[in-house]
Amino acid sequence: ETEDSHSWFDSTTNRRYTPKAPGIYQFGTKQGMSAVSAGKFFDMWIRLNGATTLVRLRNISPAANSDLANFAFASTTMNGSTDYVDVMVRSDGAFNLAGGSASNFFSGFRVRRL
């Protein structure tokens, strides 16, 4: 966690962003996987409240030991009390997180007040 001036991101328990001010928020993420087997995929979602998909991407490995990366951006209205956003990554094969936290990120900010 680089900057979280209001402590709205929970980096230890559920790893979700729960803003306490209503508004329209913009989110972005990059997740990379390394050593992905040929023909295997990895999916990435930016989700609202754990159920609503704001964005979903799928990347399929063209060859053995491929390095893959997904970049995604989404905006949504949040109520400022119970709404939260998180990122989920899933694969149908074994993989390593590429570059660790130095090359994978999740960011969010308020674009407009409601």
N, C-alpha and C positions, 0 to 999 in steps of 0.2 A: 504494500500500500504506500503510494508516494505522497498523495495529498488528499485529505478528507477533513476539511475545516470544521464540519458540523458532526462528524462521526456517524454519518448516515450509511456507510458501508460496513457490514459485519464481516471482517476478514478471518474470524476464528470459528464461529459456530455454523452459520448457514450460508455464508458467502453470498449475500444478496445486498442490493442497494435499496434502502427504504427511505426516500426523502420525506421530510416533515413539513414541506411547504408545497401546496398544490401548484400545478403548472404543467406545461408541455416540456418534456425532457428529451434530450438526444443522447443515444448510447452508441458506443462502438466497441468492437472487440476484434482481436486477432488471436487465433489459436493455431499452433503448429504442432505437427507430429513428425517424428522421424522413425526410420526403419520400419515403414509400413509394408506389409507383404503385398505382392502383386494381386490385383483384383479386389483387394479389401478396401473398405470405405471408412471415412470418418465423417460424422454429421456434427453440426454445431447449430445451436439455437440461441437466440436471445428471447427470453420469455417474460411475460407479465404475469405476476401472481402464480408462477409455477405451472400454469396451464395454457394460457393464451400465447401462441407463437407469434412474435413480432417479425421474426426472420428465421429462416432455416436454410442451411447450405449443406450440400453433400460434395465430397471430394473423393474420387476413386483413384487408387494407386495404379499407375500404368506399368510398374515393374517392381521387382523385389527390392526391398530396402529403400523405398522412395521417401523423400521428405515432402510433406504436404502442408499447406497453410490455407486457412480460410479467414477472410476479412468480412465483417458485417457491420452495418449501421442501421439504426432504426430510431424512430421517434414515437412518443406516445404521451397521452394525457395521464397524469397521476394525481390521486386525490390528496396527497400530503399527509396521510395518516396510516392506512393499511396497505396500499399498493406497494409492490416491490418488483424489482427486475433482477434476473439472474441469467447466467450463461450455462448451458449444458453441452457437453461433448460426449459423443458415443462412437464406438468403433466396433466392427465385426471381427477384428483381429487384434493381435498384440501390437503395441506401439509404445514409443517413448515420447514424453513431452519435449518438443524441440526447443532447446535453448533455455529451458526453465523459465522462471518468471521474468528474466531479462528480455525475452523476445515474445512473450505472450502478455496481452493486456486486456483490460476491461475498463472503460471510462464512461462517465455520464455527467451531464450538466443540464441545468434548467435553461431553456430557450426563452420561455415566456411565462409570466405569472398569469394565473386565472383570476 
